[in-house]
Amino acid sequence: MQLAPQHRIYICFFLFAVSMGALLARMPDLQMALGVDRSELGLTLIGAAIGALTSLTFASPIIARLGARTTAFITVLGTSALLATVPWMASAPLVFLILIGEGLLAGALEINLNVEIDRIEAQLGRGVMNRAHGFWSLGFFLTALVASAIRQAGISMELHLAMTFTLVAVVGTWAISGMQNAPERTLQEKSRAPLIALPTWGLLPLCVIGVAAFLVEGAGIDWSAIYMRDVFASEPFVGGLGLTLFTFFMAGARLFVDPQVDRFGARVVATVLLILAAAGVCAVWAAPYPYIALFGFALMGVGCSAVYPLAVSAAAQRIDRPAHVNVAALGQMSFVVFFLAPPLLGFIAEHAGIRTAYLVCLPLIVYALFSIRSLAGRREPDGYPVAVTQDEADAPQQGI
């Protein structure tokens, strides 16, 4: 069976989400197996964040040397293999070390797949970046549903993650083996790549856009169920609908927004999405009834859906440094917020109330709106987006 190049990347995103989702769905079982409390479990899971941020900082030259296909083999199959070993670890420190290794591979995977899908976009002359990220969201959503049934059936965590790795190994090997490295964008690759990927002043507006999206995503994924329980004393099913609606609408928007980006341009689409995200945050903050809050979570899911992928595309298209360096630097800033958002929002919720915690997202959303000019415009007839000039990208203060 022949697969188009973008379809192979879709499968890689999907399989990565399946591997992560399988472990996250078994967090209660992992906590019991390790004999730790919630705070100790949280400290253990930070290993993945440490690994990912380290990889995003230093892995770019290695990825450029290995190429997309080899890197995909190592990272897609490697992350799944390491996660499958977690249930067999006898102590939290061992799990911490395993997750550092998994994070190192996950950071490299993030850089590799995003750069490759951007190059495929250039070949196709149409957008597919958001759809690729949509398959990540879809994989996460479907895995959560399947994992609930698996847990209900009493299947052990060890067997569950072993079956997941087997699926990833078989499908991943089939999909990645036929992958061909897409040609580099011609304007970028003459500049010398630094050994360490750090944000530049020109990249900061895109970092703001990515950070805003990740903060909204963290608020929706990590705190929606607790919000529904604490504010409305909702039953578990109703409380879980907040997360279900958020992830469902986020995945749906990512899968179908690319034609709108091609038609109207990234700036227009990102502006609309950020306004929807702000409206959703306000609805959650002020909701007098549960259904208003659920509507707000759905808006938040749509609003943050394609914003980060659009920022990734713009970072990959900048001509000041090779694409993998700018994508890695953008990922650093965004993932720091993704990992810090849960404790930050929890601290605010503890001292000012969980409704107020959601308002923290608004200033960043507004700032992101004033950074929209750093995104690409509409595509030209030859399929390439209207480039952002270096002066324009470096001057986000001029407004939308």
Helices and strands as residue ranges (DSSP letters): H 5-25, H 27-34, H 38-58, H 60-66, H 68-72, I 73-77, H 78-85, G 86-88, H 92-124, H 129-152, H 157-177, G 201-203, H 204-232, H 236-256, H 258-264, H 266-286, H 290-305, H 307-317, H 323-352, H 354-359, H 361-369, G 372-374, H 390-393, G 396-398
